[in-house]
């Protein structure tokens, strides 16, 4: 008899028994399903007065439905042979169907049980006379299994025992469902924790790589760190030696010496996991015993390797830089194809490693170049600053009418290298002043700064105006696909006349201090930063400096702060400039930077122009001409009228008319487009300039003409009459010019 004895008929469940049932609902909160079902079976055995009880879970095989023992109470496991499942017989049909309980007073007299063994029981089964079975059904009518109770004596289970069994079954269903939900929640939490661990591992590796600047440092530190972090038995980093056609690395020290000697140098044509990863650009997962498929590796000792993974290390263009190889003692650490969470983590590590190696190669190349020049670099952080200063002009040109001063001040300690730059490009009486700022603080920004400075200088030197130079530099930056943008301002000054042409690309407008007036901004039309829109265009703003003037070009670090708005910083710069109006360029530049009230959170660059004023005034007339030969007569008529007003006649007038005729004829015939005639005369009157502008980039050139030829002598005539002549790029076209001495 069970611990509580047989239940009396007609009695309900006592309070103590109800408490045991209630406890079932609370148990699953911290237990697994096996613990829950064992508790259910134990409680059911006590409440029904059974000598033993069992929980059978519902399943199915090729012979149909079956019930298998899952939990047992009151008897040892040998009493219920697990290899003999309960089948769908007439006796168990209601249980399998999830219907009411089945209660039998004496199985020996019940014809539904069957005829196996003594009394219909399987061999070695515990003797049973009284039998009680109830299905365990969830609220959504899924049959989880059944609770079966037995007793060696007949007639032990009455109505009250059935009531207890049904109550236990109901609590069992709820408790089992709670346990299932708890298990799902626990698994989700564990997966979240594993994901967090993987993310923390990746962040740790990223932090490690960010502090390892050189290739040698990465090769020395990363394998040991990955071995420790990822729990592998060994890690090897191979670098691609393209010239030798091989992977070169330091194999894991956990390998035998003979194996390390073989694995230190792997020709790309030798089949191995790392060379295969480099050739295919895909990861390779080798299970235990799989290395035997590689002839050069089969003879080595791989007894401690259950899983091997080789990953390609690629740059941003997916060009191979090397390979990463990790080994674990355990089998199946990574799924084939690297599709599981561990595989994705390893791919992310390889991607981070590729970016670090790509950055380190830039550092290494710069370090080597500066070592050849005798520069001493004591730390890789110093290298970044040296790189930036090396990309800026070492000397500015000496200008006839302009004194310049530049200041570059890094941000507060701890900030990385930035991309601020400045330049001065002189060409005759014209000087172009450039200031710009590449987004971000990194060696990439500093390197891009050098490229943009070179591009702007090249376009300005070709003769392009500031707007065209910015447009072409913008298109170049977009095509580079570096995911960085830059701001820039170009100010072109004719020292002789004081004429100023300005264009900006998202950059602060220049400040102007003229005479005794207040410090103000030049009224410019802002354009988009460089690198945003490949088809972006920029507007030209013209102005004239009539007397001594100071112009300040600066980057946003001069006026921006995390503690104050831009207007506050701009007001401080204006105030310092106004107070120092009597100082020379160098002293004024010092005064401006000293007047900044905030600590610099960004690099700050300042280019200051101290313009002495114009030498002379320039008279200029422009005439738009049609796209046919009428242009020649209109040009001659406009030239005669203009030169007459300027008091030019005689031989100079005849020469000017002849030069105009030849240049305009050449433009109309070879472009078929409208053109523009510009006549300019300096105030001193010593030089008359004639310019013809068209939209063609084709440059004219003199050619030999036969004695009886009707044409072909135009440029020869121009060359004979002019003191000098030439071609200047003008945006998408050109200007052919000639200077005549008066």
C-alpha positions as CSV (number, residue, x, y, z in Angstrom):
1,X,0.0,0.0,0.0
2,X,1.2,3.5,-0.7
3,X,2.4,5.9,2.0
4,X,-1.1,7.4,2.4
5,X,-3.0,4.1,2.2
6,X,-6.1,3.5,0.2
7,X,-8.5,6.4,-0.2
8,X,-12.0,6.1,1.3
9,X,-14.9,6.4,-1.1
10,X,-16.9,9.6,-1.1
11,X,-14.2,11.8,0.4
12,X,-12.9,14.9,-1.3
13,X,-9.2,15.9,-1.3
14,X,-7.9,17.0,2.1
15,X,-6.3,20.4,2.5
16,X,-2.8,18.8,2.8
17,X,-3.4,17.0,-0.4
18,X,-4.6,20.1,-2.2
19,X,-1.5,21.9,-1.0
20,X,0.6,19.2,-2.7
21,X,-1.3,19.7,-5.9
22,X,-0.8,23.5,-5.7
23,X,2.9,23.0,-5.2
24,X,3.1,21.4,-8.6
25,X,2.3,24.7,-10.3
26,X,5.1,26.4,-8.5
27,X,7.8,23.9,-8.9
28,X,8.6,24.3,-12.6
29,X,9.7,27.9,-12.3
30,X,13.2,26.7,-11.6
31,X,13.3,23.1,-12.8
32,X,13.6,21.3,-16.0
33,X,10.9,19.1,-17.6
34,X,12.3,15.9,-16.1
35,X,12.2,17.3,-12.6
36,X,8.7,18.5,-13.1
37,X,7.4,15.2,-14.3
38,X,9.1,13.3,-11.6
39,X,7.4,15.5,-9.0
40,X,4.1,15.0,-10.7
41,X,4.5,11.2,-10.6
42,X,5.6,11.2,-7.0
43,X,2.6,13.3,-5.9
44,X,0.2,11.3,-7.9
45,X,1.5,8.0,-6.4
46,X,1.0,9.3,-2.9
47,X,-2.5,10.9,-3.5
48,X,-4.0,7.8,-5.3
49,X,-2.6,5.4,-2.7
50,X,-0.8,3.5,-5.4
51,X,2.2,1.3,-4.7
52,X,3.9,2.7,-7.8
53,X,3.2,5.3,-10.5
54,X,4.7,6.1,-13.9
55,X,4.5,9.0,-16.3
56,X,4.5,7.8,-19.9
57,X,5.1,10.3,-22.7
58,X,3.2,10.0,-26.0
59,X,5.1,9.1,-29.2
60,X,4.9,7.3,-32.5
61,X,7.0,4.8,-34.5
62,X,6.5,2.6,-37.5
63,X,4.1,0.4,-35.6
64,X,1.9,3.3,-34.6
65,X,1.3,5.2,-31.3
66,X,3.1,4.2,-28.2
67,X,3.7,5.3,-24.6
68,X,7.2,5.1,-23.1
69,X,8.2,5.4,-19.5
70,X,9.6,8.8,-18.6
71,X,9.3,9.0,-14.8
72,X,8.8,6.3,-12.2
73,X,7.8,6.4,-8.6
74,X,7.6,3.6,-5.9
75,X,9.5,1.0,-7.8
76,X,13.0,0.6,-9.3
77,X,13.5,1.1,-13.0
78,X,13.9,-2.6,-13.7
79,X,10.3,-3.1,-12.8
80,X,9.2,-1.3,-15.9
81,X,11.1,-2.7,-19.0
82,X,11.7,0.4,-21.1
83,X,12.2,-1.6,-24.2
84,X,8.6,-2.7,-24.2
85,X,6.4,0.3,-24.9
86,X,2.7,0.5,-24.1
87,X,0.7,0.0,-27.3
88,X,-2.7,1.1,-28.5
89,X,-4.7,-1.7,-27.1
90,X,-8.4,-1.6,-26.1
91,X,-7.4,-1.0,-22.5
92,X,-5.3,2.0,-23.3
93,X,-7.4,3.5,-26.2
94,X,-9.2,6.1,-24.0
95,X,-5.8,7.2,-22.6
96,X,-4.3,7.6,-26.1
97,X,-7.4,9.5,-27.2
98,X,-7.0,12.0,-24.2
99,X,-10.4,10.9,-22.8
100,X,-11.4,10.0,-19.2
101,X,-9.3,7.8,-16.9
102,X,-9.3,4.1,-17.1
103,X,-9.8,2.4,-13.7
104,X,-9.7,-1.4,-13.4
105,X,-10.2,-3.3,-10.1
106,X,-8.4,-6.4,-11.2
107,X,-6.4,-6.7,-14.4
108,X,-6.5,-10.5,-14.1
109,X,-10.2,-10.5,-14.8
110,X,-10.3,-7.7,-17.4
111,X,-10.4,-9.0,-21.0
112,X,-9.0,-5.7,-22.5
113,X,-5.5,-6.1,-21.1
114,X,-4.3,-8.9,-23.4
115,X,-2.7,-12.3,-23.0
116,X,1.1,-11.6,-22.7
117,X,2.9,-13.2,-19.8
118,X,1.3,-14.1,-16.5
119,X,-1.8,-12.0,-16.2
120,X,-1.1,-10.2,-19.5
121,X,2.0,-8.5,-18.1
122,X,5.3,-8.4,-20.0
123,X,8.2,-10.4,-18.6
124,X,9.9,-8.9,-15.5
125,X,7.0,-6.3,-15.0
126,X,6.1,-5.5,-11.5
127,X,2.9,-7.4,-10.5
128,X,-0.3,-5.3,-10.9
129,X,-3.9,-6.0,-10.0
130,X,-5.4,-2.6,-9.4
131,X,-4.9,-0.2,-12.4
132,X,-5.6,3.5,-12.9
133,X,-4.6,5.6,-15.9
134,X,-5.3,9.2,-16.8
135,X,-4.3,11.1,-19.9
136,X,-2.2,14.4,-19.5
137,X,-3.8,16.9,-21.9
138,X,-2.8,20.5,-22.4
139,X,-5.4,23.3,-22.6
140,X,-4.9,23.3,-26.3
141,X,-5.9,19.6,-26.3
142,X,-2.5,18.1,-27.0
143,X,-1.9,14.7,-25.4
144,X,1.4,14.9,-23.6
145,X,1.3,11.4,-22.2
146,X,-0.4,9.5,-19.4
147,X,-0.1,8.9,-15.7
148,X,-0.4,5.2,-14.9
149,X,-0.8,3.9,-11.3
150,X,-0.8,0.3,-10.0
151,X,-1.2,-1.8,-6.9
152,X,-0.5,-5.5,-6.3
153,X,-3.9,-5.9,-4.6
154,X,-7.2,-5.7,-6.4
155,X,-9.8,-3.0,-5.8
156,X,-7.5,-0.3,-4.5
157,X,-8.6,2.6,-6.7
158,X,-12.1,4.1,-6.1
159,X,-13.8,7.3,-7.1
160,X,-11.6,9.4,-4.8
161,X,-8.4,7.9,-6.3
162,X,-9.7,8.8,-9.8
163,X,-10.5,12.4,-8.6
164,X,-6.9,12.7,-7.3
165,X,-5.5,11.2,-10.5
166,X,-7.4,13.6,-12.7
167,X,-6.4,16.6,-10.5
168,X,-2.7,15.5,-10.7
169,X,-3.0,15.1,-14.4
170,X,-4.5,18.6,-14.8
171,X,-1.7,20.1,-12.7
172,X,0.8,17.9,-14.6
173,X,-0.3,19.4,-17.9
174,X,-0.1,22.9,-16.6
175,X,3.2,22.2,-14.9
176,X,4.7,20.5,-17.9
177,X,3.6,23.4,-20.1
178,X,5.1,25.9,-17.7
179,X,8.3,23.9,-17.7
180,X,8.3,23.8,-21.5
181,X,7.8,27.6,-21.6
182,X,10.4,28.1,-18.9
183,X,12.8,25.9,-20.9
184,X,12.2,27.9,-24.0
185,X,12.7,31.1,-22.1
186,X,15.8,29.7,-20.5
187,X,17.2,28.6,-23.9
188,X,16.4,32.1,-25.3
189,X,18.1,33.7,-22.3
190,X,21.1,31.4,-22.7
191,X,21.3,32.2,-26.4
192,X,21.1,35.9,-25.7
193,X,23.9,35.5,-23.1
194,X,25.9,33.6,-25.7
195,X,25.2,36.3,-28.2
196,X,26.3,39.0,-25.7
197,X,29.5,36.9,-25.0
198,X,30.2,36.7,-28.7
199,X,29.7,40.4,-29.1
200,X,31.9,41.1,-26.1
201,X,34.5,38.8,-27.7
202,X,34.3,40.6,-31.0
203,X,34.5,44.0,-29.3
204,X,37.6,42.9,-27.3
205,X,39.2,41.7,-30.5
206,X,38.3,44.9,-32.3
207,X,39.8,46.9,-29.4
208,X,43.0,44.8,-29.6
209,X,43.2,45.3,-33.3
210,X,42.7,49.0,-33.0
211,X,45.7,49.3,-30.8
212,X,47.9,47.2,-32.9
213,X,49.1,49.6,-35.6
214,X,51.9,47.7,-37.4
215,X,51.7,44.4,-39.2
216,X,54.5,43.0,-36.9
217,X,52.5,44.0,-33.8
218,X,49.3,42.3,-35.2
219,X,51.3,39.1,-36.1
220,X,52.8,39.1,-32.6
221,X,49.7,39.8,-30.5
222,X,46.6,38.6,-32.4
223,X,47.1,34.8,-32.5
224,X,47.7,34.4,-28.8
225,X,44.8,36.7,-28.0
226,X,42.4,34.8,-30.3
227,X,43.6,31.5,-28.8
228,X,42.8,32.7,-25.4
229,X,39.6,34.5,-26.3
230,X,38.0,31.9,-28.5
231,X,39.0,28.9,-26.4
232,X,41.0,27.2,-29.3
233,X,44.0,25.0,-28.9
234,X,46.0,27.1,-31.3
235,X,45.8,30.0,-33.8
236,X,48.1,30.8,-36.7
237,X,48.1,34.0,-38.8
238,X,49.5,33.8,-42.3
239,X,50.4,36.8,-44.5
240,X,50.4,36.6,-48.2
241,X,53.7,37.0,-49.9
242,X,52.5,37.8,-53.4
243,X,56.0,37.9,-54.9
244,X,56.8,34.4,-53.6
245,X,53.3,33.1,-54.3
246,X,53.0,31.7,-50.7
247,X,51.5,32.2,-47.3
248,X,54.1,32.9,-44.6
249,X,53.4,32.8,-40.9
250,X,54.2,31.5,-37.5
251,X,52.3,28.2,-36.8
252,X,50.8,27.7,-33.4
253,X,53.4,26.8,-30.7
254,X,51.1,24.0,-29.5
255,X,52.0,22.0,-32.7
256,X,54.9,19.7,-32.7
257,X,58.2,21.2,-34.0
258,X,58.2,19.0,-37.1
259,X,54.7,20.2,-38.0
260,X,55.6,23.9,-37.4
261,X,58.6,23.5,-39.8
262,X,56.2,22.2,-42.6
263,X,53.5,24.8,-41.9
264,X,55.7,28.0,-41.7
265,X,55.7,28.4,-45.5
266,X,52.8,27.3,-47.6
267,X,53.0,27.8,-51.4
268,X,49.6,28.8,-52.8
269,X,49.6,25.8,-55.2
270,X,49.9,23.4,-52.3
271,X,46.5,22.1,-51.2
272,X,46.0,23.1,-47.6
273,X,43.1,24.6,-45.7
274,X,44.6,28.1,-45.5
275,X,45.7,28.2,-49.2
276,X,42.3,26.9,-50.2
277,X,40.7,29.7,-48.1
278,X,42.8,32.3,-49.9
279,X,42.2,31.0,-53.4
280,X,38.4,30.7,-52.9
281,X,37.9,33.7,-50.7
282,X,35.7,31.4,-48.5
283,X,36.2,29.8,-45.1
284,X,37.2,26.1,-44.8
285,X,35.9,23.9,-42.0
286,X,37.8,20.6,-41.5
287,X,36.4,18.0,-39.1
288,X,38.4,15.4,-37.2
289,X,40.3,13.2,-39.6
290,X,39.6,15.5,-42.5
291,X,43.2,16.7,-42.8
292,X,44.1,13.4,-44.2
293,X,42.6,14.6,-47.5
294,X,45.5,17.0,-47.8
295,X,48.6,15.1,-48.9
296,X,51.2,17.5,-47.5
297,X,49.5,17.4,-44.1
298,X,48.5,13.8,-43.8
299,X,51.7,12.7,-42.1
300,X,51.6,15.4,-39.4
301,X,50.3,14.8,-35.9
302,X,46.8,16.2,-35.6
303,X,45.8,14.1,-32.6
304,X,44.7,17.2,-30.6
305,X,42.6,18.7,-33.5
306,X,38.9,17.9,-33.6
307,X,37.9,21.0,-35.6
308,X,40.1,23.2,-37.8
309,X,38.9,26.4,-39.5
310,X,40.8,28.4,-42.1
311,X,39.5,31.9,-42.9
312,X,40.6,34.2,-45.7
313,X,41.8,37.7,-44.5
314,X,40.7,40.2,-47.2
315,X,40.9,43.9,-47.7
316,X,37.9,46.2,-48.5
317,X,38.2,45.2,-52.2
318,X,38.2,41.5,-51.2
319,X,41.8,41.1,-52.3
320,X,43.6,38.5,-50.1
321,X,46.0,39.7,-47.4
322,X,46.5,36.3,-45.7
323,X,44.7,33.6,-43.8
324,X,43.7,32.9,-40.2
325,X,43.8,29.3,-38.9
326,X,42.2,28.1,-35.6
327,X,42.1,24.6,-34.1
328,X,39.9,23.2,-31.3
329,X,40.2,19.8,-29.5
330,X,36.4,19.4,-29.6
331,X,34.6,18.1,-32.6
332,X,32.0,20.1,-34.5
333,X,32.8,23.5,-32.9
334,X,31.8,25.2,-36.1
335,X,29.1,24.2,-38.5
336,X,30.1,23.4,-42.1
337,X,29.8,26.5,-44.2
338,X,30.2,28.7,-41.1
339,X,26.5,29.3,-41.0
340,X,26.1,29.1,-37.3
341,X,26.7,31.7,-34.6
342,X,30.3,30.7,-34.0
343,X,31.0,30.7,-37.7
344,X,29.6,34.2,-38.1
345,X,31.7,35.3,-35.2
346,X,34.8,33.9,-36.8
347,X,33.9,35.6,-40.1
348,X,33.5,38.9,-38.3
349,X,36.9,38.4,-36.6
350,X,38.5,37.8,-40.0
351,X,36.9,40.9,-41.4
352,X,38.1,43.0,-38.5
353,X,41.6,41.5,-38.9
354,X,41.6,42.4,-42.6
355,X,40.8,46.0,-41.9
356,X,43.5,46.1,-39.3
357,X,46.1,44.7,-41.6
358,X,45.0,47.1,-44.3
359,X,45.5,50.0,-42.0
360,X,48.7,48.6,-40.7
361,X,50.2,48.4,-44.1
362,X,49.6,52.1,-44.6
363,X,51.4,52.7,-41.4
364,X,54.2,50.4,-42.2
365,X,54.7,52.0,-45.7
366,X,54.8,55.5,-44.2
367,X,57.1,54.4,-41.4
368,X,59.5,52.9,-43.9
369,X,59.4,56.0,-46.2
370,X,60.2,58.3,-43.4
371,X,62.9,56.1,-42.1
372,X,64.6,56.4,-45.5
373,X,64.4,60.2,-45.3
374,X,66.1,60.0,-41.9
375,X,62.9,60.8,-39.9
376,X,62.8,59.2,-36.5
377,X,59.5,57.8,-35.4
378,X,59.4,56.7,-31.8
379,X,55.8,55.7,-31.6
380,X,53.0,54.8,-34.0
381,X,50.8,57.6,-32.6
382,X,53.5,60.1,-33.5
383,X,53.5,58.7,-37.0
384,X,50.0,59.8,-37.6
385,X,50.8,63.4,-36.7
386,X,54.0,63.3,-38.8
387,X,52.0,62.0,-41.7
388,X,49.5,64.9,-41.6
389,X,52.2,67.6,-41.3
390,X,54.1,66.0,-44.1
391,X,51.1,66.3,-46.4
392,X,50.8,70.1,-45.7
393,X,52.9,72.7,-47.5
394,X,56.4,73.0,-46.0
395,X,56.7,76.6,-47.4
396,X,54.3,79.1,-48.8
397,X,55.2,81.1,-51.9
398,X,56.4,84.7,-51.4
399,X,53.8,87.0,-53.0
400,X,54.3,90.6,-54.2
401,X,51.2,92.2,-52.6
402,X,50.2,89.6,-49.9
403,X,51.8,88.6,-46.7
404,X,50.5,85.2,-45.4
405,X,50.5,83.5,-42.0
406,X,49.3,80.1,-41.3
407,X,48.5,78.3,-38.0
408,X,47.7,74.7,-37.5
409,X,46.8,73.6,-34.0
410,X,45.9,70.0,-33.1
411,X,42.9,69.2,-30.9
412,X,43.2,68.5,-27.2
413,X,45.3,65.5,-26.2
414,X,43.7,62.2,-26.9
415,X,42.1,63.0,-30.2
416,X,43.2,61.2,-33.3
417,X,44.8,62.7,-36.4
418,X,42.5,64.9,-38.5
419,X,42.2,66.1,-42.1
420,X,42.5,69.9,-42.1
421,X,44.7,71.4,-44.8
422,X,45.7,74.7,-46.4
423,X,47.6,75.8,-49.5
424,X,48.6,78.8,-51.5
425,X,49.0,78.5,-55.3
426,X,50.7,81.4,-57.1
427,X,50.5,82.0,-60.9
428,X,51.7,85.4,-62.1
429,X,49.8,88.2,-60.4
430,X,47.1,85.7,-59.4
431,X,47.2,83.7,-56.1
432,X,44.7,81.1,-55.0
433,X,44.3,80.5,-51.3
434,X,42.9,77.1,-50.2
435,X,41.6,75.8,-46.9
436,X,39.8,72.5,-46.3
437,X,38.8,69.9,-43.8
438,X,38.3,66.1,-44.4
439,X,35.6,64.5,-42.2
440,X,36.8,62.4,-39.2
441,X,39.9,61.8,-37.3
442,X,42.0,58.9,-38.7
443,X,45.0,58.1,-40.9
444,X,42.4,57.5,-43.7
445,X,41.3,61.1,-43.3
446,X,44.8,62.4,-43.2
447,X,45.7,60.4,-46.3
448,X,42.6,61.6,-48.2
449,X,43.5,65.2,-47.2
450,X,46.8,64.8,-49.1
451,X,45.1,63.5,-52.1
452,X,42.5,66.3,-52.1
453,X,45.2,68.9,-51.7
454,X,47.1,67.5,-54.7
455,X,43.9,67.4,-56.8
456,X,42.9,71.0,-56.0
457,X,46.4,72.2,-56.7
458,X,46.5,70.4,-60.0
459,X,43.1,71.8,-61.2
460,X,44.0,75.4,-60.1
461,X,47.4,75.1,-61.8
462,X,45.7,74.0,-65.0
463,X,43.9,77.4,-65.0
464,X,40.4,76.4,-63.7
465,X,38.5,78.9,-61.7
466,X,37.6,78.0,-58.1
467,X,34.1,76.7,-58.9
468,X,35.4,74.4,-61.6
469,X,38.3,73.2,-59.5
470,X,35.9,72.3,-56.7
471,X,33.5,70.5,-59.1
472,X,36.3,68.4,-60.5
473,X,37.7,67.6,-57.1
474,X,34.2,66.7,-55.9
475,X,33.7,64.2,-58.8
476,X,37.1,62.7,-58.1
477,X,36.3,62.2,-54.4
478,X,33.0,60.5,-55.2
479,X,34.6,58.1,-57.6
480,X,37.2,57.2,-55.0
481,X,34.3,55.6,-52.9
482,X,36.0,56.3,-49.6
483,X,32.8,57.0,-47.7
484,X,34.3,60.3,-46.4
485,X,33.4,63.9,-47.3
486,X,35.3,67.1,-47.1
487,X,34.6,70.9,-47.0
488,X,36.8,73.4,-48.8
489,X,37.0,77.1,-49.7
490,X,39.0,78.5,-52.6
491,X,39.7,82.3,-52.8
492,X,41.5,83.6,-55.9
493,X,43.0,87.1,-55.7
494,X,44.4,89.2,-58.5
495,X,47.1,91.1,-56.6
496,X,47.3,93.8,-59.2
497,X,43.6,94.7,-59.3
498,X,42.3,93.5,-56.0
499,X,39.6,91.3,-57.8
500,X,38.5,88.3,-55.7
501,X,36.7,85.2,-56.9
502,X,35.5,82.8,-54.2
503,X,33.8,79.4,-54.2
504,X,32.9,77.1,-51.2
505,X,32.0,73.5,-50.7
506,X,30.2,73.4,-47.3
507,X,33.0,75.4,-45.7
508,X,32.7,78.5,-43.5
509,X,32.8,81.7,-45.5
510,X,36.1,83.8,-45.3
511,X,36.2,86.7,-42.8
512,X,37.2,90.2,-44.2
513,X,38.8,93.0,-42.2
514,X,39.1,96.0,-44.5
515,X,40.3,99.4,-43.3
516,X,38.7,100.6,-40.2
517,X,35.4,98.7,-40.8
518,X,34.0,95.9,-38.8
519,X,35.0,92.2,-39.4
520,X,32.4,90.6,-41.7
521,X,31.9,87.6,-43.8
522,X,32.3,87.6,-47.6
523,X,28.9,87.0,-49.1
524,X,29.4,83.6,-50.8
525,X,26.9,81.0,-52.2
526,X,27.5,77.8,-50.2
527,X,27.8,74.5,-52.0
528,X,27.5,70.9,-50.9
529,X,30.6,69.4,-49.2
530,X,32.9,67.4,-51.5
531,X,32.1,63.7,-51.9
532,X,28.3,64.0,-51.6
533,X,27.0,64.4,-55.1
534,X,29.1,63.5,-58.1
535,X,27.3,66.0,-60.3
536,X,27.5,68.8,-57.7
537,X,28.2,72.3,-59.0
538,X,29.6,75.3,-57.2
539,X,28.9,79.0,-57.6
540,X,31.4,81.8,-58.0
541,X,31.2,84.9,-55.9
542,X,33.2,88.0,-57.0
543,X,34.4,90.9,-54.9
544,X,37.0,93.7,-55.0
545,X,39.5,94.7,-52.3
546,X,40.0,98.4,-52.8
547,X,42.6,99.0,-50.1
548,X,44.6,97.2,-47.5
549,X,42.5,94.2,-46.4
550,X,42.9,91.2,-44.1
551,X,41.1,88.0,-45.1
552,X,40.8,85.0,-42.7
553,X,40.2,81.5,-44.0
554,X,39.7,78.9,-41.2
555,X,38.3,75.4,-40.5
556,X,35.4,74.8,-38.2
557,X,37.7,73.7,-35.3
558,X,38.5,77.4,-34.8
559,X,34.9,78.3,-33.9
560,X,33.3,75.0,-32.9
561,X,33.2,73.6,-29.3
562,X,31.3,71.0,-27.3
563,X,30.7,73.6,-24.7
564,X,29.7,76.6,-26.8
565,X,27.8,77.2,-30.1
566,X,29.4,78.3,-33.3
567,X,28.2,81.9,-33.0
568,X,30.1,82.2,-29.7
569,X,33.3,81.0,-31.3
570,X,32.8,83.1,-34.4
571,X,32.2,86.2,-32.3
572,X,35.5,85.5,-30.4
573,X,37.4,85.3,-33.7
574,X,35.9,88.5,-35.0
575,X,36.7,90.3,-31.8
576,X,40.3,89.1,-31.8
577,X,40.8,90.1,-35.4
578,X,39.3,93.6,-34.9
579,X,41.4,94.2,-31.8
580,X,44.6,93.2,-33.7
581,X,43.9,95.2,-36.9
582,X,47.1,97.2,-36.5
583,X,49.3,94.0,-36.2
584,X,51.2,92.3,-39.0
585,X,50.0,89.0,-40.4
586,X,52.0,86.7,-38.0
587,X,51.1,88.7,-34.9
588,X,47.4,88.9,-36.0
589,X,47.3,85.1,-36.5
590,X,48.7,84.5,-33.0
591,X,46.1,87.0,-31.6
592,X,43.2,85.2,-33.3
593,X,44.1,81.7,-32.0
594,X,44.9,83.1,-28.6
595,X,41.4,84.7,-28.5
596,X,39.6,81.3,-28.8
597,X,37.9,80.8,-25.4
598,X,37.3,77.1,-25.7
599,X,39.5,74.0,-25.6
600,X,39.8,72.7,-29.1
601,X,37.8,69.5,-29.6
602,X,38.8,69.4,-33.3
603,X,41.9,70.4,-35.2
604,X,42.0,74.1,-36.2
605,X,43.7,75.6,-39.2
606,X,43.9,79.3,-40.0
607,X,45.2,80.9,-43.2
608,X,45.5,84.7,-43.0
609,X,46.0,87.1,-45.9
610,X,47.4,90.6,-45.4
611,X,46.7,92.3,-48.8
612,X,48.5,95.6,-49.3
613,X,45.9,96.8,-51.9
614,X,45.7,97.0,-55.7
615,X,48.5,98.4,-57.8
616,X,46.2,99.4,-60.7
617,X,42.6,99.3,-61.9
618,X,41.6,97.2,-64.8
619,X,39.1,98.1,-67.5
620,X,37.3,95.2,-69.0
621,X,34.6,94.7,-71.6
622,X,32.9,91.4,-72.6
623,X,30.9,90.7,-75.7
624,X,28.8,87.6,-76.4
625,X,29.1,86.5,-80.1
626,X,26.9,84.2,-82.2
627,X,27.9,80.7,-83.5
628,X,28.4,81.8,-87.1
629,X,30.7,84.1,-89.1
630,X,28.7,87.1,-88.2
631,X,30.7,86.9,-85.0
632,X,33.8,88.2,-86.7
633,X,32.2,91.5,-87.9
634,X,30.4,92.0,-84.5
635,X,33.7,91.3,-82.7
636,X,35.6,93.8,-84.9
637,X,32.9,96.5,-84.4
638,X,32.9,96.0,-80.6
639,X,36.7,96.1,-80.6
640,X,36.9,99.3,-82.6
641,X,34.4,101.0,-80.4
642,X,36.0,99.9,-77.1
643,X,39.5,100.8,-78.1
644,X,38.4,104.1,-79.4
645,X,37.0,104.9,-76.0
646,X,40.3,103.9,-74.4
647,X,42.2,106.2,-76.8
648,X,43.9,103.4,-78.8
649,X,44.3,103.9,-82.5
650,X,46.8,103.6,-85.3
651,X,48.9,100.5,-85.7
652,X,47.9,99.1,-82.3
653,X,44.2,99.3,-83.3
654,X,44.9,97.6,-86.7
655,X,46.9,94.8,-84.9
656,X,44.1,94.3,-82.3
657,X,41.4,94.1,-85.0
658,X,43.5,91.5,-87.0
659,X,44.1,89.4,-83.8
660,X,40.4,89.6,-82.8
661,X,39.4,88.5,-86.4
662,X,41.7,85.5,-86.3
663,X,40.9,84.3,-82.8
664,X,37.1,84.6,-83.3
665,X,37.2,83.0,-86.7
666,X,39.2,80.1,-85.2
667,X,36.7,79.6,-82.4
668,X,33.6,79.7,-84.7
669,X,35.1,77.4,-87.3
670,X,36.3,74.7,-84.9
671,X,33.6,74.7,-82.3
672,X,30.4,75.7,-84.1
673,X,29.3,77.2,-80.7
674,X,28.8,80.7,-79.5
675,X,31.9,82.4,-78.0
676,X,32.7,85.4,-75.9
677,X,35.2,88.2,-76.6
678,X,36.9,89.9,-73.6
679,X,39.0,93.1,-74.0
680,X,41.0,94.1,-70.9
681,X,43.4,97.0,-70.3
682,X,45.4,97.5,-67.1
683,X,45.3,101.0,-65.5
684,X,48.9,101.7,-66.5
685,X,47.8,101.1,-70.1
686,X,50.9,99.2,-71.0
687,X,49.2,95.9,-72.0
688,X,46.1,95.2,-74.0
689,X,44.7,91.7,-73.5
690,X,42.4,90.0,-76.0
691,X,40.6,86.8,-74.9
692,X,38.2,84.6,-76.8
693,X,36.3,82.1,-74.7
694,X,34.6,78.9,-76.1
695,X,33.2,75.6,-74.8
696,X,35.7,73.4,-76.5
697,X,38.7,71.7,-74.7
698,X,40.6,71.3,-77.9
699,X,43.7,73.5,-78.0
700,X,44.6,75.3,-81.2
701,X,48.1,75.0,-82.7
702,X,49.9,76.8,-85.5
703,X,50.4,74.8,-88.7
704,X,52.3,75.3,-92.0
705,X,50.2,76.6,-94.9
706,X,51.2,76.3,-98.5
707,X,51.8,79.4,-100.7
708,X,48.4,79.1,-102.5
709,X,46.4,78.1,-99.4
710,X,43.4,80.3,-98.6
711,X,43.7,79.7,-94.8
712,X,45.7,78.1,-92.0
713,X,47.7,81.2,-91.2
714,X,45.6,82.6,-88.3
715,X,47.6,81.6,-85.3
716,X,50.9,82.4,-87.1
717,X,49.5,86.0,-87.6
718,X,48.6,86.1,-83.9
719,X,52.0,84.9,-82.9
720,X,53.7,87.6,-85.1
721,X,51.6,90.5,-83.7
722,X,51.3,89.6,-80.0
723,X,53.9,90.1,-77.3
724,X,52.6,86.8,-75.9
725,X,49.7,84.4,-76.4
726,X,48.4,81.2,-75.0
727,X,45.5,78.9,-74.0
728,X,44.0,78.7,-70.5
729,X,41.4,76.1,-69.3
730,X,38.1,77.7,-68.3
731,X,35.7,75.3,-66.6
732,X,34.5,72.9,-69.3
733,X,36.1,75.0,-72.1
734,X,39.1,77.3,-72.7
735,X,40.2,80.9,-73.3
736,X,42.7,81.7,-76.1
737,X,44.4,85.0,-75.2
738,X,46.9,87.4,-76.7
739,X,48.7,90.4,-75.1
740,X,49.6,93.4,-77.2
741,X,52.1,96.0,-75.9
742,X,50.7,99.5,-76.2
